[in-house]
Amino acid sequence: MCAAKKLTPMMQQYFEVKRGLPKGTLLLFRLGDFYEIFYEDAEIASRVCGITLTKRQDYPMAGVPYHAVDNYVPKLLAAGHKVAICDQAEPAQAGKLVKRALTRILSPGTTLEANQLDESRNHYLCALHRDKHGLHAAWLDLSTGEFQLATDRHVADLLPVLTALEPAELLLIEGDAAKWRDAPHEDVDAHALHDFCHGRLVTELPGYHFETADGARTVLDALGVLNLEGFGLDEKHPGLGPAGALVYYATENLCAKPENLRGLREYRSATTLLIDPATLRNLEIFRSSRGTRGGSLLAAINRTSTAAGARLLERWLSAPILDLTEIRRRSNTVGELLAEPMLLGELRETLRHIRDIPRILGRLQNRLRNPRELAGVRDTLLQAPDIHRLLADFGETLGRDYPARIDELPELRQLLERALADDMPSDIAEGGAIREGFDAELDRIRSLTRDNKTWLSELESSEQARTGIRSLKVKYNGSFGYFIEVTKANLHLVPDNYIRRSTTVNAERFVTDDLKVKEKEILHAEDNALARERELFNELITAILDESIALAKTADALAELDVLAGWAVLAREWDYHQPQLDDSDVLEITEGRHPVVEQMLKAPDTAVIRGNQSFVPNDTVLSSSGEQLALITGPNMAGKSTYIRQVALITLLAEVGCWVPAAKCRIGLVDRIFSRVGASDDLARGNSTFMVEMNETANILNNATTRSLIILDEIGRGTSTYDGLSIAWAVVEHLHNDADAGPRTLFATHYQELTQLEKSLSRLRNYSVAVKEWNDEIIFVHRIQPGAADRSYGIQVARLAGLPPAVIDRAKTILGKLESDDTSIELSAPQAKPRKKISVKPTDDAQMNLL
Ligand SMILES: Nc1ncnc2c1ncn2[C@@H]1O[C@H](COP(=O)(O)OP(=O)(O)OP(=O)(O)O)[C@@H](O)[C@H]1O
């Protein structure tokens, strides 16, 4: 920057703006009809968006047309960049440097434009801070105004919800990310935080932006309230530090205070069903193991027809509240909707016309004002009377609760209906947003324009007749305005009152005094019409924003109805039944199915491969104080993993208020779902498969309560047989430790030896997955039955997988010898330790000694 003296005034202006931006922000600098990008920014933009890189003097430069900027910004954001938009703040004048100002900074966590957001997903900016009192966090969806904060002594209790939110951007105190990354191995929390931050866009801010007292002041100011009592919050709540950081950052990026924050809610892990990050991944709740939305639980149960409904469903799954009254209310409402199929169909048809009110309000309140947003409000309000009529015909909950929450706002609706044109322009500057007949003044100005335009269109024919020049034309262009064009061959016919303006190759251009007067009138009238339209447009926005609270409340209720109506359709499509939830300690499922696998087996492409197999339902009986631990053995591929996962998913569905894929289901409220399934490496952090497995197991044993549900799949497989078996054994004993009750647990394993524990652990039950044998082949029937499996059929499954026959035969020989306890077998190198038979005396407490 020492060469600043040599810079042109415009480039000096560029650097002034650039200097004020946070590090790593790309600056798009408006220059006439283009946004220009310079230096390294240009190189990045060219690489990410594929735009041409040019050179100006000797520095790189790239540009995008201003009207196409919306095509490029999403690509830059998706690549994890922040983008600052600097616009011209006054009309350009020849020879004078135009004033420019930063309009907003777009970052993945603060963008509001519809085309930069996934409409069916929430879009969170999240701030985090950890100190000796625990983890403090706040999150904000700026596009809808949803704002929450939380604090927890245990990092492990808060991370589940933060992971489920999948924030688009994180705000951290400078240096924290590196501190967590480099923390000693035993600081499990720091590593969990590092894992959470890994791969996300992190923006670091100085620590003072996270101070609680300052945060409280910033938040009060943003919410426009005098204290936080109305939100049930203490002003010393440690989450206010991160909350303040969010507001500060949002204000910087919007270049104005965020105007759509409606309130601040406290999230409490104690009142939420916690699903730890590993389990969210393992159970494929929001994404499949391939990272796609398809194949996830969310996709399988999403039948919403509105964007706000889809987002609400995601929020409900991210943080299911442990409140029986609320869960029953939702599930009963699904029942009422399901009982009236005709009305349900009509309601869903009506909901299809609902627009995304929370995000429309978010944009209008934060100065992004597109005329089509107003039409969105109108179209939504137009549905309200029909929705009220339909609700009145439904059952009790729907007819009573929802109408009170859905405001018809008839005056606003009529106003918008009268004021807005049917087809709205995408920019108010295009004109035509306001309907004819709404405003007398606008109509008067428009008729002036119209009359004058008629005069103009008639001018051509009247002048042709008057002058006898058949090819005479009346034309318009930006630099001359209106003019009369006469070809050179006809110049001798030009009358005296024509004033020559310019010459082209084949013609000359003229004006007349009358034409000049009319031109002035037309341009003036057009400007006046646009100015009047803008005035009216702003009045309409004010009218909408005056009702923003009622609109937001209505939108919330409609989103809820959408989710519940979708669940009713789902229940009908897939024969789901209403679960019974209570305070008991049982988990009883009759004929339960896996919600995702079941749908996949029926999907046209899978059905062809699988020969249209249908899912085999299975029962489950667990209770903390009775049948606490189900140990499931059986061959590979028999369906153990599917079965234990289905129990976890059915539990989750029941606890968000959805009906479940089971004939009958009773669940005593579960406070946490833990899982240890599948194998995954974390090689980037130097953790082997076994290390990941043990970390997850440690987390379960340290955090599970007697109200928890645990599913464990083949734990101990990542190490040597004896070590693995010993660990699995000890884990089962630990879970059974308490004399009276323990967490409800499903434990799938290949270690046959564990089945003997049934003799000594009173709350353990053996189950196995049935298979049929036929001519040394096995057929999977996917049926869970009481009792331990007698053998594992690994070799038969290996044959199904296509292992060469010679290998299969040799494996059979080795197995035969091992099972006969004949250690004389000659095994080719490497030498394996022969397997010993393990027997357990029921009275023996110290089983481990026998291994
Ligand atoms: N109840 C069921 N009805 C129909 N098909 C099922 C059922 N359970 C499982 N399957 C099918 O069987 C396949 C294997 O199931 P799963 O992975 O659960 O077996 P597993 O016993 O855990 O095997 P492994 O021990 O090798 O991990 C699944 O891909 C699924 O399509």
The ligand as a Gaussian input file, in Angstrom:
#p B3LYP/6-31G(d) Opt

LIG

0 1
 N      -36.591000     -56.442000       9.057000
 C      -36.101000     -56.442000       7.819000
 N      -36.902000     -56.652000       6.765000
 C      -36.399000     -56.672000       5.513000
 N      -35.113000     -56.468000       5.218000
 C      -34.252000     -56.248000       6.227000
 C      -34.709000     -56.224000       7.581000
 N      -33.648000     -55.996000       8.382000
 C      -32.574000     -55.866000       7.564000
 N      -32.939000     -56.030000       6.278000
 C      -32.049000     -55.971000       5.110000
 O      -30.883000     -56.733000       5.400000
 C      -29.688000     -56.019000       5.174000
 C      -28.683000     -56.298000       6.278000
 O      -29.144000     -55.798000       7.492000
 P      -28.176000     -55.329000       8.661000
 O      -27.103000     -54.452000       8.134000
 O      -29.066000     -54.777000       9.701000
 O      -27.562000     -56.710000       9.117000
 P      -26.558000     -57.023000      10.312000
 O      -27.084000     -58.222000      10.989000
 O      -26.340000     -55.840000      11.175000
 O      -25.242000     -57.371000       9.519000
 P      -23.701000     -57.246000       9.993000
 O      -23.573000     -58.103000      11.200000
 O      -22.962000     -57.773000       8.804000
 O      -23.462000     -55.782000      10.238000
 C      -30.118000     -54.560000       5.157000
 O      -29.449000     -53.893000       4.125000
 C      -31.609000     -54.551000       4.926000
 O      -31.911000     -54.162000       3.605000

